[in-house]
């Protein structure tokens, strides 16, 4: 710039003040342009470099200005000078040959605005300069920017817009510095829009509002081209969409309303068209692969040029059109749907199905339902297979039938292992699939196989593993793993193993009890734990007894004596026999049969039954063990494997064995009915205890809520029947543990007097044992508390 400064001399008294002012201004100016150089673009850094290098010259210029005599600057005169600086800036932005701003140029422009604003009225031109600042942008946009944008289209329009937006921001930055005094004082006092905001608003009102639709359509067109596999300039789109964000000046309205809404609508239409073709042409795995790829690409699109706030909305649109609309059709595809994937063990495809459908609301519900139906069907097929195998076996081949039942249990465990792995690996341990697996097994495991319940079969299976000589020969680790999977045990089978010393390993017995306790609670296993404890103590006592006999030979009774002391209440009850024992014998059923042959060489079935006074079932078991089992002590006519009332028996005088002592076990009794009765009895006790616990804590409760809380409490042990719970409630009312409300028969209240009476009975018993005759019951209760 060659214009002369618009200054006049000032009084000599002003020299020190003006000199100091210009010195400070020069230093601040130098520092600010160092910062500007570090943060600005390459083109503007060259300007900053030249200005910075001459910053110190402003100090000396200040002195020169201070010498001149000051005079009033007119609006036209001052603005002409500013207009030359603005024109120079426009030429630089347009790339025309023009020297860069020097520090002296900047100081002169800034000082001109400063002087025109600090003049006294009517020569204070702050408002007029503020208006002309805005006019400068409008004139430049109308005369230069808009014409170039209007003649461009598609990608060329986008490139030109990015260029014009960058130039406009540079122009706003420079003019804001020239007019900075307005920002500091005039605008702050009048609460007017800041200079930066005024400059951006001009671009928004004149450029953005005219071309945003064309720009939006061009951007969406490029996005669709990329979706079809074409290469596009992602950096260009990022810059264009940055304009939509920046033009909002702090809010996302322009981006969301002018671009995002149309982009989402276009996305929905695009994927709707794709999905309608894919669902007809592709298999379920291929369709899911394409859907997953599309979701990944859309997410990648957001990370490269879309705003991050668009990600969730964009993915929801894609998921809706690719998955939600065709979910049922996709999962039920005849030759490749979810059932086929489960049948063919397509774990990778099932994992992808979980990943996709977990994204949409309730998307996993149909998948888990199909999973449940599939597992139920496979389990039911196992039950039918086992039933058919059991019905094809003859009565005399009971061992084979038992083996088939063991095979069935093993298959059920393997089936559970298989689909538990599906739940863990494919369905990420989601609770819906755990619930589906549990409910599926409840369906077919509650069916009987060969007349035996699933609980009995599993108990027999565990018994076969845990007892000595069982058909399952497994390592300790394998036993632990198997027992973990089949944590069901019959107390009678446990008792039989313990009493007859058939348990293979005490540690395994305790291990299964620990697992049962974790699954079903301490109440469920307390009696079985007591049985194991009894046998442990009995072995210790027997060892001490034998040690005593060793050190005291004179106390030896002359016979092998083994005593097992059992706690009443822990052990199951057994059937008692009204047996007519011979005089020589007071114990052992088999021996009582053999002693009958001391007075006769040959006896019929009916004679033996009459003399022993036993039932048909018991006589059959006894005679079978003596004549049809491993040790044939009796000879039976006819020589068959079954016992009938027409058979005859005689002592086998040729029987010998190498062993000094032999064991002749009785055939197992069919205890199915008894087991069922015992289970029902135990469940009645459990239901009673649960109801009392609930009512004791709640005091008053409605029928429906009481039933639901009871079901929830007992759910880990067994699935209680609603009718059974209702019966137990009625029984507890009869026994005065509960009381029905007179006004509302569906409301119950707890009766604490019953518990107090029970405690009184306990206190009286304790008093009699301790012989505290002089102490009252109430006082003793207080002492106990």
VOMAR-675504 format. One record per residue (C-alpha): residue in one letter; y, x, z. Coordinates in steps of 0.25 Angstrom, whole numbers, plus 5000, padded with zeros to 4 digits. Layout:
AYXZ
...
% end
This chain:
X500050005000
X501450064996
X502349955003
X503350005012
X503249965027
X504049845031
X504749915043
X506149945047
X506650055058
X506550015072
X507450065084
X507250205090
X506850145103
X505550075097
X504950215092
X504050245104
X503550105105
X503250095090
X502650235089
X501650205101
X501350075095
X500950135081
X500150245088
X499250145096
X499150065083
X498650185075
X497650225085
X497050075086
X497150065071
X496250195070
X495250155080
X495050015073
X494850075060
X493850165065
X493050045070
X493349965057
X492750085049
X491450085057
X491249935055
X491849905041
X491249905027
X491150035018
X492349985010
X493249955022
X492850085029
X493550155018
X494850075021
X494650105036
X494450245034
X495750265027
X496450175037
X495850255049
X496250385043
X497750345042
X497750275056
X498450385063
X499550375052
X499950235058
X500450305070
X501450385062
X501750265054
X502150195066
X503250295069
X503750275055
X503750125057
X504450135070
X505550215064
X505850115053
X506849995057
X506049865059
X506449745051
X505849595049
X504749575039
X504749455030
X503549375028
X503549395013
X503849545014
X502749565024
X501749485017
X501949555004
X501649685011
X500349615017
X499949555004
X499949694998
X498949745009
X498049615007
X498049634992
X497649784994
X496449735003
X496049634992
X495949734981
X495149824990
X494149704993
X494049674978
X493749824975
X494949854967
X495549994967
X496449994979
X496650104990
X496150075004
X497050035015
X497750155022
X498050145037
X499550135034
X499250015025
X498549945037
X499649985047
X500749925037
X499949795035
X499649775050
X501049805054
X501649715044
X500949595049
X501249645064
X502749645061
X502749515054
X502049455066
X502949515077
X504349475070
X505149375078
X505149225072
X505449185062
X504849315056
X503549305063
X502549285052
X501249275060
X500949135055
X501249165040
X500449295040
X499249215047
X499349115035
X499549225024
X498249295030
X497449175027
X498149155013
X497749295010
X496249265011
X496349135004
X497149194992
X496049304991
X494949204992
X495449114982
X495949214972
X494849314972
X493549274980
X493349134976
X493449164961
X492349274962
X491449184970
X491549064961
X491049134949
X489849184956
X488449114958
X487149134965
X486849274970
X488149324964
X488949224972
X488249274984
X488649424981
X490049384978
X490149304991
X489649415000
X490649514993
X491849414995
X491449385009
X491349535013
X492749555006
X493349435013
X492849485027
X493549625024
X494849555020
X494849475033
X494549605041
X495749685034
X496749565034
X496449535049
X496749675052
X498049675044
X498449535051
X497849575064
X499149555072
X499049405069
X497649405075
X498149475088
X499349385091
X499749275082
X498349215080
X497949235094
X499149155099
X499049045089
X497549035090
X497349035075
X496149085068
X495949235068
X496249315055
X494749345053
X494349195054
X495549155045
X494949255034
X493549205035
X493949055035
X494649075022
X493349125016
X492549015022
X493548905017
X493848965003
X492549034999
X491348995008
X491648845007
X491648844992
X490448934989
X489548915001
X488648814994
X488448904982
X488149024991
X487148944999
X486448894986
X486449034981
X485849094994
X484748984995
X484349014980
X484149154984
X483349114996
X482449034987
X482249144977
X481849234988
X480849134993
X480249134979
X480049284980
X481249334973
X482049454979
X483549424983
X484649494990
X484449465004
X485649545009
X486549455000
X486049335006
X486249385020
X487649425017
X487949285011
X487249205022
X488149295032
X489349235025
X488849095029
X488749145044
X490049225044
X490849115038
X490549025050
X491349115058
X490449105071
X489548985068
X488448955058
X488948825052
X489148885039
X487848955038
X487048835043
X487748725036
X488148795023
X486848875021
X485748855031
X485548705029
X485448715014
X484548835015
X483548765025
X483548645016
X483148735004
X482148805012
X481448675015
X481448625001
X480948764996
X479748765006
X479448615004
X479248634990
X478348764992
X477548695003
X477248574994
X476548664984
X475848754994
X475248645002
X474548604989
X474148734983
X473848824995
X472848835006
X473248815020
X473148975023
X473949005010
X475048895013
X475148955028
X475349095022
X476449045013
X477148975024
X477049095033
X477549185023
X478749085020
X479149085035
X479149235036
X479949245023
X480949145028
X481049215042
X481249345034
X482349275026
X483149245039
X483049385044
X483649435030
X484749345027
X484749205034
X485449195047
X484449205059
X484849055063
X484149005051
X482749065054
X482248945063
X482748835054
X482248905041
X480848925047
X480748785052
X481148735038
X480048815032
X479048785042
X479348635041
X479148635025
X477948725025
X477148685038
X477648555044
X477648475032
X476248515027
X475648545041
X474548445041
X474248465026
X474148615028
X473248615040
X472348505034
X472148575021
X470648545017
X470148685013
X471148775021
X471748695032
X471748725047
X470248685049
X469748765038
X470548885044
X469848865057
X468548845051
X468648975042
X469249055054
X470549085046
X471249145059
X472349215051
X472649075044
X472549005057
X473549105064
X474549085052
X474348935054
X474748945069
X475949035066
X476448935056
X476148805063
X476648855076
X478048865070
X478148705068
X478248605079
X476848545083
X476348625071
X475148685079
X474648545084
X473948505071
X473348655070
X472848645084
X472248505082
X471448555070
X471048675078
X470548585089
X469748495079
X469148615072
X468648675086
X468148535090
X467348525077
X466748655078
X466348635093
X465848495090
X464948555079
X464348655089
X464048545099
X463348465088
X462648595083
X462148615098
X461748465099
X460948465086
X460248595091
X459948535104
X459348405099
X458448485089
X457748555100
X456548505107
X456448475122
X455448595124
X456448695118
X457548675129
X457748825130
X458148825115
X459048705118
X459748785129
X459948905120
X460548815109
X461548765120
X461848905124
X462148935109
X463048815109
X463848865121
X464049005115
X464548935102
X465548855109
X466048985116
X466149055103
X466848935097
X467848935108
X468049095107
X468249075092
X469348965093
X469949035105
X470249155096
X470849065086
X471749005097
X472149145102
X472249215088
X472649115078
X473449015087
X474049115097
X473449045109
X474348925107
X474048815118
X473848705107
X472648785102
X472048815116
X472148665119
X471548635106
X470348725108
X470148675122
X470148525118
X469248555106
X468148625115
X468348505125
X467848415114
X466548475110
X466248545123
X466248415130
X465048365121
X463648385126
X462648475119
X461148445121
X461548355132
X462248465140
X463748465142
X464548585138
X464848615152
X463348625155
X463148705143
X464248805146
X463748815160
X462348845155
X462848945146
X463649025157
X462349005166
X461549075155
X462549195154
X462649215169
X461149195173
X460149305172
X459149295161
X460149205153
X460049205138
X461449255136
X461449405137
X462849455138
X463649575143
X464549555155
X465749555146
X465149455137
X464749365149
X466149375155
X466749335141
X465749215139
X465949165153
X467449165151
X467249075139
X466248985146
X466848965160
X465948845164
X464848855174
X463848765181
X463748775196
X462348735196
X461948845185
X462748945194
X462048905206
X460648915199
X461049055194
X461449105208
X460349045216
X459249095207
X459949225205
X460049205190
X461549255189
X461649375180
X462849425186
X463749385198
X464949435192
X464849345180
X464649225189
X465949255196
X466649285183
X466249145178
X466749085191
X468049155190
X468249105176
X467948965180
X468848975192
X470049015183
X469748905173
X469348785182
X469948825196
X469348875209
X468848735213
X467848735201
X467148865204
X467248865219
X465748815221
X465248915211
X466049025217
X465348985230
X463948995224
X464249135220
X464749175233
X463549115240
X462649195232
X463449315234
X463349295249
X461849265248
X461549395241
X462349475252
X461649405263
X460249425256
X460549575255
X460949585270
X459749505273
X458849595266
X459549715271
X459249665285
X457749645282
X457749785278
X458249835291
X457549735299
X456049725294
X455649645306
X456549535302
X455949515288
X455449375286
X454249415278
X454649345265
X455749365254
X456949285259
X458149255251
X459249165257
X460449105249
X461449035257
X462248935249
X463548865253
X463448715252
X464448655242
X464448775233
X463048755227
X462648635218
X461648535223
X460248525218
X459248415217
X458348405229
X456848385228
X455948285237
X454748385235
X453448375242
X453248515246
X451848565249
X451648615263
X451648765259
X452948755252
X454348715256
X455048765243
X454948795228
X454648685218
X453748765209
X452848815221
X452748665226
X452148635212
X451148755213
X450648725227
X450148585222
X449048665214
X448448715227
X447748585228
X447548555214
X447248635201
X447848535192
X448948435194
X449648325185
X451148315183
X451148185191
X450348245203
X451348355204
X452448265203
X451848175214
X451548285224
X452848355223
X453748225223
X454648275212
X455348205200
X454848215186
X455948315182
X455748405194
X454248405191
X454448435176
X455348555180
X454348615190
X453148605181
X453848655169
X454248785177
X452848805181
X452048775168
X452948785156
X453948895160
X453749055160
X452749055172
X451648955169
X451048935183
X450548795180
X449748765167
X450148635161
X449348535153
X449748515142
X450348645139
X451748605135
X453148645138
X453548515144
X453048435157
X452548295156
X451948195166
X450548215160
X450448365162
X449448435171
X449648565178
X448748665184
X448948805191
X448948925181
X447949015189
X448149125178
X449649135180
X450149285184
X451449355183
X451849505185
X453049465194
X452849455209
X453749335209
X454149245198
X455149135197
X454848995191
X456248935188
X456248785186
X456748735173
X458248695173
X458548555177
X459348465167
X460648455176
X461548395166
X461748265173
X461948335187
X462848435181
X463748325175
X463748255188
X464048385196
X465248405186
X465748265187
X465648285202
X466448415202
X467448355193
X467648235203
X467948335214
X468948405205
X469648285201
X469748235215
X470348365220
X471348365208
X471848225211
X471948255226
X472748385223
X473648315214
X473948195223
X474048295235
X475248365228
X475848245221
X475648135232
X475848025223
X475448015208
X475247915197
X473847895191
X474147955177
X474848075182
X473748105192
X472648095182
X473448195172
X473748295183
X472248285187
X471848315173
X472748435172
X472248495185
X470848485181
X470948515166
X470548665168
X469248625175
X468848505166
X469448385159
X469448265169
X469148125164
X470248025167
X469247925172
X468648025182
X470048055187
X470347905189
X469047885196
X469348005206
X470747945209
X470047815212
X469047885221
X470147965228
X470847835231
X469647785237
X469447905246
X470947895249
X471448025244
X472347945235
X473047815236
X473447715225
X474847665226
X474947515229
X476047485220
X475647575208
X474147595207
X474347715197
X475047795208
X474247875219
X474647945231
X473848045239
X473248015253
X473448135262
X472648065273
X471348095267
X471648245267
X472048235281
X470748165285
X470048275278
X470748385285
X470448305298
X468948305295
X469048455292
X469848485305
X468748405314
X467648485307
X468448615310
X468648565325
X467148545327
X466748675321
X467748755330
X467548665342
X468948645345
X468648515352
X469948505359
X470848525347
X471348395340
X471148385325
X472648375322
X472848505330
X471748575323
X472248535310
X473648595314
X472948725319
X472248735305
X473548715298
% end
